[in-house]
């Protein structure tokens, strides 16, 4: 079972790398770079037209409607473990 966090995806600097933006529990943004194997999206993003997609995460803890999750890589602002709203997360098999 895989767990995914909603995000916006744009091209990165290198082949197979993408720029990812998402939202923390308080609606502030986080940003990071991720490898294609940690992402799920359709269509090819461009700098002018990012696509909506999902980044693979690991759930670490939950309280009410908040989840502490671990990202595949650290964010530019907050490290690798972040708190998000549970309605931004999906599970797939």
N, C-alpha and C positions, 0 to 999 in steps of 0.2 A: 504494500500500500504506500503510495506516494502522497505527500502533502505539498500544496502549492499556494503561493501568495500572489495576489493580483498586482500587476505592475505595468508600466509603460516602457517600451523597448525601442531604442534607437541604435544606429550603427556605432560600433566602438572604434578604437584606433587600429586594431590589428585584426587579421583574418580569424573568424570564429569567435570574436569577442564582441560583446554588445554593452551599451550603456543602459542601465536600468534605473528607473525612478519609481518610488512607491511612497506609501503614507504610513506614518507611525500612528499610535493610538490617539495622539492629540492633534491629528491632522497636519502635523509638520511633515515635510518631505525628507526622504533619504535618497541617496544616489550611490551607485556602485558600478563596477564593471563585472560582467559575468560571462562565462563560456557558454557556447551554444547548447552543450549537453545539459546544462542546468536550467534551460528555458523551454517554454512551450508557447508557441505563437504561430499565427498563420500570416502569410504574406511577407514581403521583404520590407523592413523599415528603412526609411531614408531620414536624413537630418531634418528635412522639412515636414515629414509625415511619420512620426513614431507610430508603432502599433501597440494595441493592448494585448497583454499576454500574462504569463505566469512564470514565477521563479520557484524552483524547488527549495523547500525549507524542511527543517526538523522541529517539531513541536517539543518544547521543553517543559512548559508549565502553563496552567490556565487558571484564571480567576474571573468570575462573572463573564463579561463579554470580551475579555482581553486575553491574549496569548503571548507568552514569551517564546520566541522562535529563534532558531539559529540559521543564518544564511550560509550559502556555500563559500562566500568570501566576505571580508569586512566591508562595511559601508565607508564612504569617504568621511562621514561626520560622526558616526556612533558606534563603530566596532561591528562585530559579527553577530552578537545577540541583540535583538530589538523586541519591543513590545508593539503589537498590532491589534486591531479590532478583529474579532473572530469572523465577522461577515465578509472579510477580504480574503478568506482562506477556503480552499476546496481540497477534497481528498479524492484521489483516483486509484484504480487498481491496475 
